[in-house]
């Protein structure tokens, strides 16, 4: 165990929804729900105003609408999220070269790897970091935990959430963990929790009454040993830098273009299984599944979907890859198909100790999102997307249908703007803002 509280975990609060509230003045202080807008869509992020109505991440969008029908339902703007994330990650790298992003909105930092680390100055360092995040991102907030290990730092960041911080002093881990529900331990999902509840384990402290051998009998060798160790706050994993640039993937170029969707589905499943096997051999898990396709005209596109937490389960990865393929037009035939996993981590949080089970719709954090480099076609207006009108200026899509699109003309740097309904094929309406927005940190959001 580390002798000092030197591992920091930062988690941006309700990240996607908070970015939307920041950039859309009319939504500040109001319920905002970001996710898949379609019939099978799920909630990616809900603002704290929406959470008061019981809306949560991974809930079906249909249920979210029934719980909070007056919320703003937006499809998401990943360019804006990535721009905000890059500002925060750059600020973290000023603390230490050892930064391990887990996703766009959270990361670990090994403070001891930085220059002249002073354990006594951690409270001041955390306060300055949180203030800088808000200033540099123009209004976003972060919750921060600091502890002797990654496990405890992540738990600590949840204790005073949102917009708070908690520091775990070395030697206090067991006292802090004892009354907490068993599900705070990374990897204990619903299936594992149910199995543990059956033998009387509902709190972390209950685990201590069982020997490692008993836990191994109940959960298996690796899982039982891990739970025995983690329940005592013992976690010697190091912060791994640059993980955000790594991925595991499989792809194949076909001798002749394949048009048949059934055949492509079988190939996709095989590639996803192969990718999952490579992931496990490397001792890794991942959050984002990406499907890559190349058409007969050599144009290449990718579609991605992310899970609530890292996974290495084959069935989950296969199901996500197949959903992406099902949402892809293959009518003209494919020359190449590939499946990749990114957002890598050396831990699994979705249900580390459970047997593999068939995933369901609530296992998806983000509905399939097209992340191909080509600009969105003007008629594909999505709620929340940025637009520019030759006469009215910059704004965002409020809604669409019946050949019309409703736009609220405002940006983060303007007051609440007017709402106008236009023809969906209005030649003066185009995706994106006319000019990039400069950030205080010197970066640019496009």
ChimeraX attribute file (.defattr): number of C-alpha atoms within 10 A of each C-alpha:
attribute: neighborCount
match mode: 1-to-1
recipient: residues
	/A:1	12
	/A:2	14
	/A:3	11
	/A:4	18
	/A:5	24
	/A:6	26
	/A:7	26
	/A:8	29
	/A:9	30
	/A:10	28
	/A:11	24
	/A:12	23
	/A:13	22
	/A:14	23
	/A:15	24
	/A:16	26
	/A:17	28
	/A:18	26
	/A:19	22
	/A:20	25
	/A:21	21
	/A:22	19
	/A:23	22
	/A:24	23
	/A:25	17
	/A:26	17
	/A:27	17
	/A:28	17
	/A:29	14
	/A:30	15
	/A:31	23
	/A:32	26
	/A:33	35
	/A:34	29
	/A:35	28
	/A:36	23
	/A:37	19
	/A:38	11
	/A:39	9
	/A:40	12
	/A:41	22
	/A:42	28
	/A:43	28
	/A:44	28
	/A:45	26
	/A:46	29
	/A:47	27
	/A:48	21
	/A:49	17
	/A:50	24
	/A:51	19
	/A:52	13
	/A:53	14
	/A:54	14
	/A:55	25
	/A:56	20
	/A:57	24
	/A:58	23
	/A:59	22
	/A:60	23
	/A:61	26
	/A:62	16
	/A:63	14
	/A:64	24
	/A:65	15
	/A:66	11
	/A:67	16
	/A:68	20
	/A:69	14
	/A:70	12
	/A:71	18
	/A:72	21
	/A:73	25
	/A:74	23
	/A:75	21
	/A:76	26
	/A:77	18
	/A:78	14
	/A:79	12
	/A:80	17
	/A:81	19
	/A:82	14
	/A:83	17
	/A:84	25
	/A:85	20
	/A:86	15
	/A:87	19
	/A:88	27
	/A:89	20
	/A:90	12
	/A:91	16
	/A:92	24
	/A:93	15
	/A:94	13
	/A:95	19
	/A:96	16
	/A:97	17
	/A:98	21
	/A:99	26
	/A:100	24
	/A:101	26
	/A:102	22
	/A:103	21
	/A:104	21
	/A:105	21
	/A:106	21
	/A:107	22
	/A:108	26
	/A:109	29
	/A:110	26
	/A:111	25
	/A:112	19
	/A:113	16
	/A:114	15
	/A:115	11
	/A:116	8
	/A:117	14
	/A:118	13
	/A:119	13
	/A:120	10
	/A:121	9
	/A:122	17
	/A:123	14
	/A:124	9
	/A:125	13
	/A:126	21
	/A:127	13
	/A:128	11
	/A:129	20
	/A:130	21
	/A:131	14
	/A:132	18
	/A:133	21
	/A:134	15
	/A:135	15
	/A:136	18
	/A:137	20
	/A:138	17
	/A:139	15
	/A:140	23
	/A:141	22
	/A:142	24
	/A:143	23
	/A:144	32
	/A:145	28
	/A:146	31
	/A:147	27
	/A:148	26
	/A:149	28
	/A:150	25
	/A:151	21
	/A:152	27
	/A:153	25
	/A:154	25
	/A:155	21
	/A:156	25
	/A:157	25
	/A:158	20
	/A:159	15
	/A:160	13
	/A:161	17
	/A:162	17
	/A:163	17
	/A:164	19
	/A:165	22
	/A:166	20
	/A:167	22
	/A:168	21
	/A:169	15
	/A:170	15
	/A:171	15
	/A:172	11
	/A:173	18
	/A:174	14
	/A:175	12
	/A:176	17
	/A:177	21
	/A:178	17
	/A:179	13
	/A:180	15
	/A:181	15
	/A:182	25
	/A:183	17
	/A:184	19
	/A:185	22
	/A:186	22
	/A:187	24
	/A:188	22
	/A:189	18
	/A:190	13
	/A:191	16
	/A:192	21
	/A:193	20
	/A:194	15
	/A:195	15
	/A:196	20
	/A:197	13
	/A:198	10
	/A:199	12
	/A:200	11
	/A:201	19
	/A:202	18
	/A:203	20
	/A:204	23
	/A:205	19
	/A:206	19
	/A:207	21
	/A:208	15
	/A:209	9
	/A:210	12
	/A:211	12
	/A:212	18
	/A:213	14
	/A:214	14
	/A:215	20
	/A:216	17
	/A:217	11
	/A:218	16
	/A:219	20
	/A:220	16
	/A:221	14
	/A:222	12
	/A:223	20
	/A:224	19
	/A:225	17
	/A:226	22
	/A:227	25
	/A:228	21
	/A:229	14
	/A:230	17
	/A:231	24
	/A:232	17
	/A:233	23
	/A:234	20
	/A:235	17
	/A:236	13
	/A:237	12
	/A:238	15
	/A:239	22
	/A:240	16
	/A:241	15
	/A:242	12
	/A:243	18
	/A:244	18
	/A:245	10
	/A:246	12
	/A:247	18
	/A:248	21
	/A:249	21
	/A:250	20
	/A:251	19
	/A:252	13
	/A:253	13
	/A:254	11
	/A:255	8
	/A:256	11
	/A:257	15
	/A:258	19
	/A:259	15
	/A:260	13
	/A:261	16
	/A:262	9
	/A:263	10
	/A:264	19
	/A:265	16
	/A:266	12
	/A:267	17
	/A:268	24
	/A:269	21
	/A:270	15
	/A:271	22
	/A:272	31
	/A:273	21
	/A:274	18
	/A:275	25
	/A:276	29
	/A:277	16
	/A:278	16
	/A:279	24
	/A:280	15
	/A:281	9
	/A:282	11
	/A:283	13
	/A:284	19
	/A:285	24
	/A:286	28
	/A:287	25
	/A:288	24
	/A:289	26
	/A:290	27
	/A:291	28
	/A:292	21
	/A:293	25
	/A:294	19
	/A:295	19
	/A:296	16
	/A:297	10
	/A:298	11
	/A:299	11
	/A:300	17
	/A:301	16
	/A:302	19
	/A:303	20
	/A:304	23
	/A:305	22
	/A:306	24
	/A:307	23
	/A:308	17
	/A:309	23
	/A:310	26
	/A:311	28
	/A:312	27
	/A:313	25
	/A:314	20
	/A:315	17
	/A:316	23
	/A:317	27
	/A:318	22
	/A:319	18
	/A:320	27
	/A:321	29
	/A:322	21
	/A:323	16
	/A:324	23
	/A:325	24
	/A:326	13
	/A:327	12
	/A:328	16
	/A:329	12
	/A:330	18
	/A:331	11
	/A:332	13
	/A:333	19
	/A:334	25
	/A:335	21
	/A:336	20
	/A:337	23
	/A:338	21
	/A:339	32
	/A:340	23
	/A:341	28
	/A:342	24
	/A:343	23
	/A:344	26
	/A:345	23
	/A:346	18
	/A:347	18
	/A:348	22
	/A:349	21
	/A:350	22
	/A:351	22
	/A:352	24
	/A:353	25
	/A:354	20
	/A:355	12
	/A:356	14
	/A:357	11
	/A:358	11
	/A:359	15
	/A:360	9
	/A:361	15
	/A:362	17
	/A:363	20
	/A:364	27
	/A:365	25
	/A:366	24
	/A:367	27
	/A:368	24
	/A:369	20
	/A:370	18
	/A:371	16
	/A:372	13
	/A:373	9
	/A:374	10
	/A:375	9
	/A:376	15
	/A:377	9
	/A:378	15
	/A:379	17
	/A:380	12
	/A:381	23
	/A:382	20
	/A:383	22
	/A:384	22
	/A:385	22
	/A:386	24
	/A:387	21
	/A:388	20
	/A:389	19
	/A:390	11
	/A:391	8
	/A:392	15
	/A:393	15
	/A:394	24
	/A:395	26
	/A:396	25
	/A:397	22
	/A:398	21
	/A:399	19
	/A:400	19
	/A:401	10
	/A:402	7
	/A:403	10
	/A:404	16
	/A:405	22
	/A:406	19
	/A:407	28
	/A:408	23
	/A:409	24
	/A:410	22
	/A:411	21
	/A:412	17
	/A:413	11
	/A:414	12
	/A:415	12
	/A:416	16
	/A:417	16
	/A:418	12
	/A:419	15
	/A:420	13
	/A:421	14
	/A:422	15
	/A:423	16
	/A:424	18
	/A:425	14
	/A:426	13
	/A:427	10
	/A:428	13
	/A:429	22
	/A:430	20
	/A:431	22
	/A:432	19
	/A:433	18
	/A:434	15
	/A:435	10
	/A:436	10
	/A:437	14
	/A:438	11
	/A:439	16
	/A:440	12
	/A:441	15
	/A:442	9
	/A:443	14
	/A:444	14
	/A:445	15
	/A:446	13
